[in-house]
Every structure is written in structure tokens, then in C-alpha cells.
Amino acid sequence: MKKTIFIALLTIFSLSAPSVFAAEVSSKTAAPAATENRLSEEEISSMKTRIEEIRVMDKSEMTVSEKKELKSEVKEIKEKMHKDAVYLYIGGSTLVIILILLLIL
């Protein structure tokens, strides 16, 4: 009995030790605070209007290179807008657990 308690305590303390040491952060290794590079409402609205202009354009008269430029421009705008957005990812198992909890409660 004493031996199993000793082994259990030893295991608990040995598994918690790395997290204690990992929590210590020296001022030398601390990363500087990241500045937010959020897009302003004007920039977002101008990007949206540009995308709408591109969609409305008559592309049948354009050459392949012009179409390619427009496509790359739309792709850049979408990447900028997606980079600025905040997303919440929920895994499948997490979603199932949340649904079960909602049904139970």
C-alpha cells in the first residue's frame, strides 16, 4: 500500500515538474508585444468595391494575361481580408461533446 502511494505521488510530481519549469520566462527570451495590423473600415470597403468592380467587368474581351492579373488581384485582396479576420476553429470531437452537453443540460 505504501509503495503504490509513493509511486503515485512520484508520478504526479514528476509529470508536473516540466510544466513548472516551462512557465518560467526570463526577460531576455520574452518576445516583444505584437502590434495589431488591423485593416480600417475604409480599406475594407474599398477592397469590397474593387472585388465587385472586377466581378461586374466584361471579361470576354480581355486577353488571358489580363484575366490572370485580375484573378491574382482578387486573390491578394481575399488573402488580406482573411489575414485580418478572427476565426474560431472547433474540432469534430469537441463539437460532438458540446452537442451532447447541450442535449443533457
C-alpha positions as CSV (number, residue, x, y, z in Angstrom):
1,M,0.0,0.0,0.0
2,K,2.8,2.4,0.9
3,K,4.7,1.5,-2.2
4,T,1.7,2.3,-4.5
5,I,1.0,5.6,-2.8
6,F,4.7,6.5,-3.1
7,I,4.8,5.6,-6.8
8,A,1.6,7.6,-7.5
9,L,2.9,10.7,-5.7
10,L,6.3,10.3,-7.5
11,T,4.5,10.1,-10.9
12,I,2.3,13.1,-10.2
13,F,5.2,15.3,-9.1
14,S,7.5,14.2,-11.9
15,L,4.8,14.9,-14.5
16,S,4.1,18.3,-13.1
17,A,7.7,19.4,-12.9
18,P,8.3,20.2,-16.6
19,S,5.2,22.5,-16.7
20,V,6.6,24.4,-13.7
21,F,9.9,24.9,-15.4
22,A,8.3,25.8,-18.7
23,A,6.3,28.5,-17.1
24,E,9.4,30.4,-16.0
25,V,10.2,33.0,-18.7
26,S,13.2,35.2,-18.5
27,S,13.1,38.8,-19.7
28,K,15.8,38.0,-22.3
29,T,13.7,35.5,-24.1
30,A,10.4,37.3,-23.8
31,A,9.0,38.2,-27.2
32,P,8.0,41.9,-27.7
33,A,4.3,42.6,-27.8
34,A,2.9,42.2,-31.3
35,T,1.3,45.2,-32.8
36,E,-2.0,44.7,-34.4
37,N,-2.2,45.5,-38.1
38,R,-5.9,45.6,-38.5
39,L,-7.5,47.0,-41.7
40,S,-9.6,50.1,-41.3
41,E,-13.2,50.2,-42.4
42,E,-12.3,52.4,-45.4
43,E,-9.7,49.9,-46.6
44,I,-12.2,47.0,-46.2
45,S,-14.9,48.9,-48.1
46,S,-12.5,49.9,-50.9
47,M,-11.4,46.3,-51.3
48,K,-15.0,45.1,-51.4
49,T,-15.9,47.7,-54.0
50,R,-12.9,46.7,-56.1
51,I,-13.9,43.0,-56.0
52,E,-17.4,43.9,-57.1
53,E,-16.0,46.0,-59.9
54,I,-13.9,43.0,-61.1
55,R,-16.9,40.7,-60.9
56,V,-19.1,43.1,-63.0
57,M,-16.4,43.6,-65.7
58,D,-17.0,42.0,-69.1
59,K,-14.1,39.6,-69.3
60,S,-15.0,38.1,-72.7
61,E,-13.0,40.9,-74.4
62,M,-9.9,40.6,-72.2
63,T,-6.7,38.7,-73.0
64,V,-5.5,35.7,-71.0
65,S,-2.8,37.8,-69.2
66,E,-5.4,40.5,-68.2
67,K,-7.7,37.8,-66.8
68,K,-4.7,36.4,-64.9
69,E,-3.9,39.8,-63.4
70,L,-7.5,40.3,-62.2
71,K,-7.5,36.8,-60.7
72,S,-4.3,37.4,-58.8
73,E,-5.6,40.8,-57.6
74,V,-8.7,39.2,-56.3
75,K,-6.7,36.5,-54.6
76,E,-4.4,39.1,-52.9
77,I,-7.4,41.1,-51.7
78,K,-9.1,38.0,-50.3
79,E,-5.8,36.9,-48.5
80,K,-5.5,40.4,-46.9
81,M,-9.1,40.2,-45.7
82,H,-8.7,36.7,-44.4
83,K,-5.5,37.5,-42.6
84,D,-7.2,40.3,-40.8
85,A,-10.2,38.3,-39.7
86,V,-10.5,36.3,-36.5
87,Y,-11.6,32.7,-36.7
88,L,-12.7,30.1,-34.1
89,Y,-11.9,26.6,-35.0
90,I,-13.9,23.8,-33.3
91,G,-12.7,20.2,-33.9
92,G,-15.2,17.4,-34.6
93,S,-14.9,15.7,-31.3
94,T,-15.2,19.0,-29.5
95,L,-18.4,19.7,-31.4
96,V,-19.8,16.3,-30.5
97,I,-19.1,16.8,-26.8
98,I,-20.7,20.3,-26.9
99,L,-23.8,18.9,-28.6
100,I,-24.0,16.1,-26.1
101,L,-23.7,18.5,-23.2
102,L,-26.4,20.7,-24.7
103,L,-28.7,17.8,-25.0
104,I,-28.1,16.6,-21.5
105,L,-28.4,20.0,-19.9
